[in-house]
Amino acid sequence: MKWSEQAWLSIEPIYESILQMPFIQELIEGTLPLEKFQYYLMQDSIYLEHFGRALAIIGSRANTIADMLAFFRFAETTIIVENALHESYFKDFGIDNRDGIQPACHHYSHFLKSTTALEAVEVGMAAVLPCFWIYKAVGDYIYQRQNGNNNPYQEWINTYAGEEFGIAVKSAISICDNNAAQTTVAIQDKMTEAFIMSSRLEYDFWEAAYMNRRWK
């Protein structure tokens, strides 16, 4: 069994919990309150900048030229393309000013940057993988279950269920598997730990948006 297959099995309960979250279920129905989606967009915009930096760190530390180029492309796509999408979302959903970074976003983004900078590069690769893989899986789940009644969040759904994003996800999974196959069992275990932690933080990110969780 490939490392990625084992890693996904380890987070299946987390993933199933994500699918049943009110945030996700109300996205499917198109009934998610606007202020909750606005909170999510503002925090995700901040997160993407940090995520892009984490991807660039991995690129600078990659073991092969091919992996280096792949992660630099991931970083470029994240910072330029997805941030541009968020700018359009800001207009569509009436967001005039970005919010400051809130606890869930702060925790997740700093976990990624510290892991990609200080742990083995393979562990960093595993830490950023849930942001690719879970988003694609959730996007597909929502897309397949939407009711088609002029969902106001349709563009977001299409982005993460789209074919182009799916290609990037498959590439990220393949790179992790290739690197896991060439490293030690101890590093593989750390990869899985990082993958699980980031999956938990994915859940926490959406929950924070639904609960409007902010600094006290």
N, C-alpha and C positions, 0 to 999 in steps of 0.2 A: 504493500500500500504506500502511495506517495505521501510525503510529509503533508501536503495540502489537504489530502483526504482525511488524514488523522486529525489535523488541526480543525477542520470544519466539524467533524464529529464531536470534538471537545466543546464547541460553542453552540451546538444545536439547541440546548435549552435557552440560551441567551437569545439566539435568533428567533425562536418561536415566541419568546416574550416580547421581542421587538414587534413582531407581526401583529400581536394582540394589543399593543399600546393604543390608547385613545387617539394619540396624535396620528398614527398610521391609519387606523380604522376610519377616522374622520376625514383624512386626506382622500381615501377611497371614495367616500360618499360626497366629497366636496363640501362638507359641513364644518370643517375645522374653522374656528373663529379667526377672523383676520388678524387680531392682535397677537395670537399665538404663532401664526405663520410669519408675521413681521418680526417677532423676537427671533424666531429660527433663522430667518434670512440675514438679519444683522449679525448674529453670532456666527453663522456659517461663513459669511463674508470675511470676518476676522480670522476664523479658523483656517480658511483656505490659504491665506497668506502664510501662516505658520506651517501648514501642511506642505506648501510649495517649497519652503525653506528646508523642511525635513527631507523631502525628496531630493533636493539639490545636494544635501549633505551625503545622502546615500550614493548619489552619482559620483561625488568626489572621492568616495572611499571604495567604490566597487572593485571587484576582483578582476573584471574583464572590461575591455573597451566596449563590447556590446552592451553589457549591463550599465556601464557609465552613460552611454548615449541614451539608453532606454529611460533611465531615471531623470536625466536632464530634460528629455522630451516630456516625461510625465510632469515635471516641475513647470515647464513652460506652458503646457496645456492648462494646468491647475491655475496658475497665476493670471494668464492672459485670457484664455477662453472662458473658464468658469467665472472668473471675476467679472468679465464683460456681461455674462448672462445675469449675474446678480445685480449689476447696475441696471439692466433692463427690468428686472423684477422689482427693484426699488421704485421705479417709476410706476410700474403696473399696480403695485400694492401700496402706494401712497407713503413711502418712506423717504423723508426729507434729509434726515441726519442719521449717521451711524451711531449706534449705542456703543458704550465702552465694553470691554471684555468682561464677561460674567463668569462665575465660578466653574461651571461645567466646561466651557470653552477654554478657560485658563488651564484647568487640570489636564485636559486632553492634549492641547497643543504643546504644552511644556513637557508632558510625558513623551510625546513623539520626538521633540527636538533633543531632549536629553538622551533618549534611547538611541537615536540614530547617530548622535555625536560620540557617545561614551561606550556603548556596548559593541560587540562584534557586528560587522556590517550585515551579516545574515540575520541577526536579531532585529536590527533596524528595518530590514526588508519585511520581516514578519509583522512588525509593529504597524507599518503603514498599510498592510494588505487589507484589513477589514474595511477601511474607508473606500477601497475599490470594490471589494467583493460583496460586502453586506449591502452597500448602496445599490449595486446592480441587482442583487437578489430581491431586495425590497422594492426597487423600481419595477422589476418584472412582476412581482406579486401584486402590486397596486394596479399596474397596467392591465393585467389579466382579469381583475375583479372590479374595475371601475364601472359605473352605471351609465356613463355616456351622456349624462344630463348636464352638459355645459359646465363641467367641473372647472372652477376658477383656478385650480392648481395644475391644469393639464400640461402646461409647458414644462414645469418642473418634473412631472411624471415622465414625459417624453424624453427628457434629457437623460435620466438615469436608466430608462428602459431601452434606450437607443442602441443601434448596432455599433456605432463608433465607440461608445463607452464600453460596450461589451468586448471589443477587440483589445482595448487597453487593460481590461480586467484579466482576460486570458493571458496576456503577456506578463502581467505582474505575478500571477499565480505560477506560470511556467518558470519565471526567473527564481522565485522562492524555492520551487521544487529542485531546480538545477543546483542551486547553492546549498540547499539542505543535503542533497545527495553527496556532496563533496566535503562536508564538514563533519565534526564529531557528534556523537550522541549527546554529549553535554550541551553543545551549542544548539542542537535540534530541540532539546528540552527547553532551553531558554527562548528559542523561537516560538514554541508553542505557548509558553507563559506570556510572552509579549502579545501574541495574537489574541489570546483570551482577554488580557487586560484591555486592549484596544476595542475589542468587541463589547466589553462591559461599558466602556466610555462612549461607544456609539449609542447604546441604550440610554445612558445618562444624559447625553446631549439632547436627544429628543424629549426625554422626560422633563428636563430643565425648561425647554421651550414651552411645553404644555403647562407646566406649573408656574411659569414666569419667575424662575428661581434667580435671585439677585443677591449681591453682597449685602450683608446686614449693616 
